[in-house]
Amino acid sequence: MNDQSRRDFLKKSALTTAGIGFGAMAFSPKSYSRIIGANDRVNVGIVGFSDRAKYALIPAMLVHAKEMNYQFTAVSDIWSRRRDECQAYVKDKADLSIAACRNNDELYDRKDVDAVIISTADFQHALHCKEAVEAGRDVYVEKPFAETMADNRAAKEAVLRTGKIVQVGSQRRSGANYHAANKFIKDGKFGDIVAVEMTWNVNQPGRWRLPELTQEIRQEDTDWDRFLMNRPKIAWDPRKYLEFRLFWPFSSGIPGQWMAHQIDTVHWFTDLPHPRSVAANGGIYLWKDGRENFDTMTAVFDYGPLDDDSKGFQVIYSSRFTNSAGGTKEIYYSNAGELNLDTNKITPNGGLRENHAKRMGMKENLLPEMSLAEAAAVETGANTGVDNLTSAHMRNWMECVRSRQKPNADVMAGYNHSIANIMTTAALRTGQFVTFDEEKQEVLAGGKPFQY
């Protein structure tokens, strides 16, 4: 962005934090919130008919819809083609005729929408969540929750103020194996975490590319201004509309899409809200197709008590599009061994052996060999089907809409994984050491607020 664009972006983000809407952020001052009885049907709107909605979220809700008395009633999408496709899809899968809304204003004017599933572009999630809760709706919102701290703070404030039920799409928090790992660590059986290694490697030049659709979409069939929301006003660009994950500030790419899943488990297992610092590097090393977000990156995080830098551990995260060797992994290490969430096994691998301990007057420190077999075996990689994690996560949200209890991945889970993502983005884009200002809730790159 040029200097003027940056200034405009910052100004609009600041205004969003203060609660002033732009474009698709505009909403009616009246808000709707029906009191749902134990036997009442819950009506759900679909905000954005994306592939994630089509292949995961909608099917996941339909798995539980009959038992829990839920049904889809409407879709909101600013692209006419997606509205038509969603109506046809829900008719085919659930034999329901749902209403089509040109935008969220029309959706929230309806009285047959109690809750919404949001799966729009990455940068829109937080603002669409803010809009929905202020319109009196409960929300299931895809991750990443936010890509800037201004959006992050604004959405968190709105959710806490309205008290609506919000589940962020960090579906690991509903996985039986992850719950077993969390309990093992929290019970003190693992010992202090000394390091975490995470990877997410694919060899997919076409990942997040939609070349055919970008040739077919026409500006007159959608609403480009609403799409941009509080991002810089630029000329129509079908690639940024459909392939937004390749372009900043519409997405951070790897951090928001993949790292958000994995780094969230660190916060969950340790009760630490965010990293103390991040250093990162990366680049577009192979897939030079006009993208702006990196195809390869590595980040090193320092985690520990915010008031005691003598205690803590490192998280090393790496990801690449250019070679799939290593796949996805999440391994937690203590002095006594490892907890591997790819194999779902706890082993003494790497633990302190007797021959090394004895010479220092210490005792051998080794974990027992055991598995999390009693927990459902789930791969660490997220997929686009109705996997066990997504199904369990959707059901948890559906239950909490009725019970008004806190869901597994509430707004603070999203807020905190977004801090880690934004710190990583700042380190990648500036090349500087990144920290977090706890008082101002702001990301600092080289000691100064990160300028988006």
MIMAR-855412 format. One record per residue (C-alpha): residue number from 1; x, y, z. Coordinates in steps of 0.2 Angstrom, whole numbers, plus 5000, padded with zeros to 4 digits. Layout:
// residues N
nr->NUM&u->X&v->Y&w->Z
...
END
This chain:
// residues 452
nr->1&u->5000&v->5000&w->5000
nr->2&u->5005&v->5018&w->4997
nr->3&u->5006&v->5030&w->5012
nr->4&u->4989&v->5037&w->5009
nr->5&u->4981&v->5020&w->5008
nr->6&u->4989&v->5015&w->5025
nr->7&u->4983&v->5031&w->5033
nr->8&u->4965&v->5028&w->5026
nr->9&u->4966&v->5010&w->5032
nr->10&u->4972&v->5014&w->5050
nr->11&u->4959&v->5028&w->5051
nr->12&u->4945&v->5016&w->5046
nr->13&u->4951&v->5003&w->5058
nr->14&u->4951&v->5015&w->5072
nr->15&u->4934&v->5020&w->5068
nr->16&u->4928&v->5002&w->5068
nr->17&u->4935&v->5000&w->5085
nr->18&u->4924&v->5014&w->5091
nr->19&u->4909&v->5005&w->5084
nr->20&u->4906&v->5015&w->5067
nr->21&u->4902&v->5003&w->5053
nr->22&u->4907&v->5004&w->5034
nr->23&u->4899&v->4996&w->5019
nr->24&u->4894&v->4979&w->5025
nr->25&u->4897&v->4984&w->5043
nr->26&u->4882&v->4995&w->5043
nr->27&u->4867&v->4988&w->5052
nr->28&u->4850&v->4993&w->5059
nr->29&u->4850&v->5001&w->5076
nr->30&u->4836&v->4988&w->5081
nr->31&u->4843&v->4971&w->5086
nr->32&u->4833&v->4955&w->5086
nr->33&u->4836&v->4942&w->5099
nr->34&u->4822&v->4928&w->5101
nr->35&u->4822&v->4919&w->5118
nr->36&u->4824&v->4901&w->5112
nr->37&u->4814&v->4888&w->5122
nr->38&u->4820&v->4870&w->5125
nr->39&u->4809&v->4863&w->5111
nr->40&u->4810&v->4878&w->5099
nr->41&u->4817&v->4876&w->5082
nr->42&u->4833&v->4886&w->5080
nr->43&u->4834&v->4895&w->5063
nr->44&u->4851&v->4898&w->5056
nr->45&u->4857&v->4909&w->5042
nr->46&u->4872&v->4906&w->5031
nr->47&u->4884&v->4921&w->5029
nr->48&u->4895&v->4918&w->5014
nr->49&u->4893&v->4902&w->5004
nr->50&u->4911&v->4897&w->5003
nr->51&u->4919&v->4880&w->5000
nr->52&u->4921&v->4879&w->5019
nr->53&u->4903&v->4882&w->5021
nr->54&u->4898&v->4870&w->5007
nr->55&u->4910&v->4855&w->5011
nr->56&u->4911&v->4856&w->5030
nr->57&u->4900&v->4868&w->5040
nr->58&u->4883&v->4866&w->5032
nr->59&u->4885&v->4847&w->5032
nr->60&u->4891&v->4847&w->5050
nr->61&u->4876&v->4856&w->5056
nr->62&u->4865&v->4844&w->5045
nr->63&u->4872&v->4829&w->5054
nr->64&u->4864&v->4835&w->5070
nr->65&u->4850&v->4846&w->5064
nr->66&u->4836&v->4834&w->5066
nr->67&u->4840&v->4828&w->5083
nr->68&u->4843&v->4846&w->5090
nr->69&u->4829&v->4854&w->5080
nr->70&u->4839&v->4866&w->5069
nr->71&u->4836&v->4871&w->5052
nr->72&u->4843&v->4883&w->5039
nr->73&u->4832&v->4897&w->5033
nr->74&u->4842&v->4910&w->5023
nr->75&u->4858&v->4914&w->5015
nr->76&u->4867&v->4930&w->5013
nr->77&u->4880&v->4932&w->5000
nr->78&u->4885&v->4947&w->4990
nr->79&u->4888&v->4937&w->4974
nr->80&u->4872&v->4932&w->4965
nr->81&u->4880&v->4916&w->4959
nr->82&u->4884&v->4910&w->4977
nr->83&u->4866&v->4914&w->4983
nr->84&u->4859&v->4903&w->4969
nr->85&u->4871&v->4889&w->4972
nr->86&u->4867&v->4889&w->4991
nr->87&u->4849&v->4888&w->4989
nr->88&u->4851&v->4874&w->4977
nr->89&u->4863&v->4865&w->4988
nr->90&u->4852&v->4866&w->5004
nr->91&u->4837&v->4861&w->4994
nr->92&u->4847&v->4845&w->4988
nr->93&u->4854&v->4841&w->5005
nr->94&u->4840&v->4845&w->5017
nr->95&u->4825&v->4847&w->5006
nr->96&u->4823&v->4865&w->5012
nr->97&u->4819&v->4881&w->5002
nr->98&u->4829&v->4895&w->5010
nr->99&u->4828&v->4914&w->5007
nr->100&u->4842&v->4923&w->4997
nr->101&u->4848&v->4939&w->5004
nr->102&u->4859&v->4951&w->4994
nr->103&u->4868&v->4957&w->5010
nr->104&u->4868&v->4955&w->5029
nr->105&u->4857&v->4970&w->5031
nr->106&u->4843&v->4960&w->5022
nr->107&u->4848&v->4945&w->5032
nr->108&u->4847&v->4953&w->5049
nr->109&u->4830&v->4962&w->5045
nr->110&u->4822&v->4944&w->5044
nr->111&u->4814&v->4937&w->5060
nr->112&u->4817&v->4919&w->5055
nr->113&u->4836&v->4920&w->5058
nr->114&u->4841&v->4916&w->5076
nr->115&u->4860&v->4912&w->5073
nr->116&u->4872&v->4913&w->5059
nr->117&u->4887&v->4903&w->5052
nr->118&u->4900&v->4915&w->5045
nr->119&u->4913&v->4908&w->5032
nr->120&u->4917&v->4924&w->5022
nr->121&u->4934&v->4930&w->5018
nr->122&u->4948&v->4930&w->5031
nr->123&u->4948&v->4948&w->5035
nr->124&u->4929&v->4949&w->5036
nr->125&u->4927&v->4937&w->5050
nr->126&u->4929&v->4948&w->5065
nr->127&u->4919&v->4962&w->5058
nr->128&u->4905&v->4951&w->5052
nr->129&u->4905&v->4943&w->5069
nr->130&u->4903&v->4960&w->5077
nr->131&u->4889&v->4964&w->5065
nr->132&u->4880&v->4948&w->5069
nr->133&u->4880&v->4949&w->5088
nr->134&u->4875&v->4967&w->5088
nr->135&u->4860&v->4962&w->5077
nr->136&u->4856&v->4950&w->5091
nr->137&u->4862&v->4933&w->5083
nr->138&u->4872&v->4919&w->5090
nr->139&u->4887&v->4915&w->5079
nr->140&u->4898&v->4901&w->5073
nr->141&u->4913&v->4911&w->5065
nr->142&u->4927&v->4903&w->5055
nr->143&u->4945&v->4906&w->5060
nr->144&u->4956&v->4916&w->5058
nr->145&u->4945&v->4927&w->5070
nr->146&u->4954&v->4943&w->5065
nr->147&u->4969&v->4949&w->5055
nr->148&u->4972&v->4966&w->5063
nr->149&u->4971&v->4971&w->5081
nr->150&u->4958&v->4985&w->5078
nr->151&u->4946&v->4972&w->5071
nr->152&u->4951&v->4960&w->5085
nr->153&u->4947&v->4972&w->5099
nr->154&u->4931&v->4978&w->5091
nr->155&u->4924&v->4961&w->5089
nr->156&u->4929&v->4955&w->5106
nr->157&u->4921&v->4970&w->5114
nr->158&u->4905&v->4968&w->5104
nr->159&u->4904&v->4949&w->5109
nr->160&u->4907&v->4953&w->5128
nr->161&u->4895&v->4967&w->5128
nr->162&u->4881&v->4958&w->5120
nr->163&u->4883&v->4941&w->5129
nr->164&u->4879&v->4932&w->5113
nr->165&u->4886&v->4914&w->5110
nr->166&u->4901&v->4914&w->5099
nr->167&u->4910&v->4898&w->5093
nr->168&u->4926&v->4902&w->5084
nr->169&u->4931&v->4888&w->5071
nr->170&u->4946&v->4882&w->5081
nr->171&u->4939&v->4864&w->5080
nr->172&u->4954&v->4856&w->5089
nr->173&u->4946&v->4862&w->5105
nr->174&u->4932&v->4849&w->5102
nr->175&u->4943&v->4834&w->5098
nr->176&u->4943&v->4820&w->5111
nr->177&u->4962&v->4817&w->5108
nr->178&u->4966&v->4836&w->5111
nr->179&u->4955&v->4836&w->5127
nr->180&u->4965&v->4820&w->5133
nr->181&u->4981&v->4829&w->5129
nr->182&u->4975&v->4845&w->5138
nr->183&u->4971&v->4835&w->5154
nr->184&u->4987&v->4825&w->5154
nr->185&u->4997&v->4842&w->5154
nr->186&u->4985&v->4851&w->5166
nr->187&u->4986&v->4837&w->5178
nr->188&u->5005&v->4839&w->5179
nr->189&u->5009&v->4822&w->5172
nr->190&u->5019&v->4829&w->5158
nr->191&u->5030&v->4841&w->5167
nr->192&u->5034&v->4858&w->5162
nr->193&u->5034&v->4861&w->5143
nr->194&u->5051&v->4865&w->5137
nr->195&u->5048&v->4866&w->5118
nr->196&u->5034&v->4864&w->5105
nr->197&u->5037&v->4860&w->5086
nr->198&u->5024&v->4862&w->5073
nr->199&u->5024&v->4861&w->5054
nr->200&u->5011&v->4862&w->5040
nr->201&u->5019&v->4857&w->5024
nr->202&u->5010&v->4854&w->5007
nr->203&u->5016&v->4854&w->4989
nr->204&u->5001&v->4863&w->4981
nr->205&u->5004&v->4877&w->4969
nr->206&u->4985&v->4878&w->4966
nr->207&u->4981&v->4880&w->4985
nr->208&u->4970&v->4895&w->4987
nr->209&u->4970&v->4898&w->4968
nr->210&u->4953&v->4898&w->4958
nr->211&u->4958&v->4903&w->4941
nr->212&u->4942&v->4897&w->4932
nr->213&u->4931&v->4907&w->4944
nr->214&u->4941&v->4923&w->4942
nr->215&u->4938&v->4922&w->4924
nr->216&u->4920&v->4920&w->4926
nr->217&u->4915&v->4932&w->4940
nr->218&u->4909&v->4949&w->4935
nr->219&u->4909&v->4965&w->4945
nr->220&u->4891&v->4969&w->4941
nr->221&u->4886&v->4952&w->4949
nr->222&u->4893&v->4956&w->4966
nr->223&u->4896&v->4971&w->4978
nr->224&u->4914&v->4976&w->4978
nr->225&u->4912&v->4990&w->4990
nr->226&u->4904&v->4979&w->5003
nr->227&u->4917&v->4966&w->5000
nr->228&u->4931&v->4978&w->5005
nr->229&u->4923&v->4983&w->5021
nr->230&u->4937&v->4994&w->5030
nr->231&u->4951&v->4989&w->5019
nr->232&u->4958&v->5002&w->5007
nr->233&u->4947&v->5006&w->4992
nr->234&u->4955&v->4999&w->4977
nr->235&u->4949&v->4995&w->4959
nr->236&u->4939&v->4979&w->4956
nr->237&u->4951&v->4964&w->4957
nr->238&u->4943&v->4946&w->4955
nr->239&u->4959&v->4938&w->4961
nr->240&u->4958&v->4948&w->4978
nr->241&u->4939&v->4944&w->4979
nr->242&u->4941&v->4925&w->4976
nr->243&u->4960&v->4921&w->4980
nr->244&u->4960&v->4933&w->4995
nr->245&u->4971&v->4921&w->5005
nr->246&u->4986&v->4926&w->4993
nr->247&u->4985&v->4945&w->4997
nr->248&u->4988&v->4956&w->5012
nr->249&u->4979&v->4964&w->5020
nr->250&u->4964&v->4953&w->5014
nr->251&u->4973&v->4938&w->5023
nr->252&u->4989&v->4934&w->5031
nr->253&u->4990&v->4918&w->5022
nr->254&u->4999&v->4904&w->5031
nr->255&u->4997&v->4912&w->5049
nr->256&u->4979&v->4915&w->5048
nr->257&u->4974&v->4899&w->5038
nr->258&u->4985&v->4885&w->5046
nr->259&u->4995&v->4892&w->5060
nr->260&u->4979&v->4898&w->5069
nr->261&u->4974&v->4880&w->5072
nr->262&u->4990&v->4874&w->5079
nr->263&u->4995&v->4889&w->5090
nr->264&u->4978&v->4889&w->5098
nr->265&u->4982&v->4873&w->5106
nr->266&u->4997&v->4881&w->5115
nr->267&u->4986&v->4894&w->5123
nr->268&u->4973&v->4881&w->5128
nr->269&u->4986&v->4868&w->5135
nr->270&u->4995&v->4882&w->5145
nr->271&u->4982&v->4895&w->5149
nr->272&u->4995&v->4908&w->5142
nr->273&u->4985&v->4921&w->5132
nr->274&u->4998&v->4925&w->5118
nr->275&u->5017&v->4925&w->5115
nr->276&u->5029&v->4936&w->5124
nr->277&u->5038&v->4939&w->5107
nr->278&u->5040&v->4933&w->5089
nr->279&u->5054&v->4932&w->5077
nr->280&u->5050&v->4926&w->5059
nr->281&u->5056&v->4925&w->5041
nr->282&u->5049&v->4919&w->5025
nr->283&u->5047&v->4923&w->5006
nr->284&u->5039&v->4919&w->4990
nr->285&u->5052&v->4906&w->4984
nr->286&u->5044&v->4896&w->4971
nr->287&u->5026&v->4900&w->4967
nr->288&u->5028&v->4917&w->4959
nr->289&u->5011&v->4919&w->4952
nr->290&u->5007&v->4937&w->4958
nr->291&u->5003&v->4932&w->4976
nr->292&u->5009&v->4944&w->4990
nr->293&u->5008&v->4932&w->5005
nr->294&u->5023&v->4920&w->5007
nr->295&u->5024&v->4902&w->5001
nr->296&u->5036&v->4898&w->5015
nr->297&u->5039&v->4904&w->5032
nr->298&u->5046&v->4900&w->5049
nr->299&u->5042&v->4908&w->5066
nr->300&u->5050&v->4906&w->5083
nr->301&u->5039&v->4911&w->5098
nr->302&u->5044&v->4914&w->5116
nr->303&u->5030&v->4909&w->5128
nr->304&u->5029&v->4910&w->5147
nr->305&u->5022&v->4920&w->5161
nr->306&u->5020&v->4938&w->5156
nr->307&u->5028&v->4944&w->5173
nr->308&u->5042&v->4932&w->5174
nr->309&u->5054&v->4930&w->5159
nr->310&u->5065&v->4917&w->5168
nr->311&u->5052&v->4904&w->5164
nr->312&u->5045&v->4899&w->5148
nr->313&u->5048&v->4889&w->5132
nr->314&u->5050&v->4891&w->5113
nr->315&u->5037&v->4886&w->5099
nr->316&u->5045&v->4883&w->5082
nr->317&u->5032&v->4884&w->5068
nr->318&u->5037&v->4881&w->5050
nr->319&u->5026&v->4879&w->5034
nr->320&u->5029&v->4878&w->5016
nr->321&u->5018&v->4876&w->5000
nr->322&u->5033&v->4869&w->4990
nr->323&u->5037&v->4852&w->4997
nr->324&u->5025&v->4841&w->5007
nr->325&u->5038&v->4831&w->5017
nr->326&u->5035&v->4831&w->5035
nr->327&u->5016&v->4835&w->5033
nr->328&u->5008&v->4842&w->5048
nr->329&u->5014&v->4839&w->5066
nr->330&u->5012&v->4845&w->5083
nr->331&u->5024&v->4839&w->5096
nr->332&u->5025&v->4845&w->5114
nr->333&u->5042&v->4841&w->5123
nr->334&u->5045&v->4841&w->5142
nr->335&u->5061&v->4835&w->5150
nr->336&u->5054&v->4818&w->5152
nr->337&u->5048&v->4815&w->5134
nr->338&u->5036&v->4820&w->5121
nr->339&u->5017&v->4821&w->5118
nr->340&u->5014&v->4819&w->5099
nr->341&u->4997&v->4824&w->5093
nr->342&u->5000&v->4817&w->5076
nr->343&u->5002&v->4799&w->5082
nr->344&u->4992&v->4802&w->5098
nr->345&u->5006&v->4795&w->5108
nr->346&u->5015&v->4800&w->5124
nr->347&u->5033&v->4793&w->5125
nr->348&u->5049&v->4795&w->5134
nr->349&u->5058&v->4800&w->5118
nr->350&u->5071&v->4813&w->5122
nr->351&u->5068&v->4812&w->5141
nr->352&u->5082&v->4813&w->5153
nr->353&u->5091&v->4796&w->5154
nr->354&u->5100&v->4789&w->5169
nr->355&u->5118&v->4790&w->5163
nr->356&u->5116&v->4809&w->5160
nr->357&u->5106&v->4812&w->5176
nr->358&u->5117&v->4802&w->5187
nr->359&u->5133&v->4812&w->5184
nr->360&u->5124&v->4828&w->5189
nr->361&u->5116&v->4821&w->5205
nr->362&u->5099&v->4820&w->5197
nr->363&u->5087&v->4806&w->5194
nr->364&u->5081&v->4798&w->5178
nr->365&u->5066&v->4808&w->5171
nr->366&u->5056&v->4798&w->5158
nr->367&u->5037&v->4798&w->5154
nr->368&u->5028&v->4781&w->5152
nr->369&u->5024&v->4774&w->5135
nr->370&u->5006&v->4776&w->5132
nr->371&u->4993&v->4782&w->5119
nr->372&u->4978&v->4793&w->5118
nr->373&u->4969&v->4778&w->5110
nr->374&u->4954&v->4780&w->5121
nr->375&u->4952&v->4797&w->5113
nr->376&u->4945&v->4798&w->5095
nr->377&u->4960&v->4796&w->5083
nr->378&u->4960&v->4812&w->5073
nr->379&u->4973&v->4819&w->5061
nr->380&u->4982&v->4835&w->5065
nr->381&u->4978&v->4842&w->5048
nr->382&u->4962&v->4851&w->5045
nr->383&u->4952&v->4844&w->5030
nr->384&u->4937&v->4851&w->5021
nr->385&u->4926&v->4836&w->5024
nr->386&u->4914&v->4833&w->5039
nr->387&u->4928&v->4826&w->5050
nr->388&u->4926&v->4821&w->5068
nr->389&u->4933&v->4838&w->5074
nr->390&u->4921&v->4849&w->5064
nr->391&u->4906&v->4839&w->5068
nr->392&u->4910&v->4839&w->5086
nr->393&u->4914&v->4857&w->5086
nr->394&u->4897&v->4862&w->5077
nr->395&u->4887&v->4851&w->5089
nr->396&u->4896&v->4860&w->5104
nr->397&u->4890&v->4876&w->5097
nr->398&u->4872&v->4870&w->5094
nr->399&u->4871&v->4864&w->5112
nr->400&u->4878&v->4880&w->5119
nr->401&u->4865&v->4891&w->5109
nr->402&u->4852&v->4881&w->5118
nr->403&u->4860&v->4880&w->5135
nr->404&u->4869&v->4898&w->5135
nr->405&u->4885&v->4890&w->5141
nr->406&u->4902&v->4895&w->5135
nr->407&u->4907&v->4885&w->5120
nr->408&u->4924&v->4876&w->5118
nr->409&u->4932&v->4890&w->5107
nr->410&u->4924&v->4906&w->5114
nr->411&u->4928&v->4923&w->5108
nr->412&u->4944&v->4924&w->5119
nr->413&u->4951&v->4909&w->5111
nr->414&u->4949&v->4918&w->5094
nr->415&u->4955&v->4935&w->5101
nr->416&u->4971&v->4926&w->5108
nr->417&u->4975&v->4916&w->5092
nr->418&u->4973&v->4932&w->5082
nr->419&u->4986&v->4941&w->5093
nr->420&u->4999&v->4927&w->5089
nr->421&u->4994&v->4928&w->5071
nr->422&u->4996&v->4947&w->5070
nr->423&u->5012&v->4946&w->5079
nr->424&u->5019&v->4934&w->5066
nr->425&u->5012&v->4944&w->5052
nr->426&u->5021&v->4959&w->5059
nr->427&u->5037&v->4950&w->5060
nr->428&u->5036&v->4943&w->5043
nr->429&u->5032&v->4959&w->5035
nr->430&u->5044&v->4970&w->5044
nr->431&u->5058&v->4959&w->5048
nr->432&u->5058&v->4966&w->5066
nr->433&u->5057&v->4958&w->5083
nr->434&u->5039&v->4959&w->5088
nr->435&u->5032&v->4960&w->5106
nr->436&u->5015&v->4964&w->5113
nr->437&u->5009&v->4980&w->5123
nr->438&u->4998&v->4972&w->5136
nr->439&u->4991&v->4989&w->5142
nr->440&u->4986&v->4995&w->5125
nr->441&u->4983&v->4978&w->5118
nr->442&u->4993&v->4982&w->5103
nr->443&u->5007&v->4973&w->5092
nr->444&u->5024&v->4981&w->5092
nr->445&u->5037&v->4979&w->5079
nr->446&u->5054&v->4985&w->5083
nr->447&u->5045&v->4994&w->5098
nr->448&u->5033&v->5003&w->5088
nr->449&u->5015&v->4999&w->5084
nr->450&u->5014&v->4988&w->5068
nr->451&u->5008&v->4999&w->5054
nr->452&u->4996&v->4989&w->5043
END
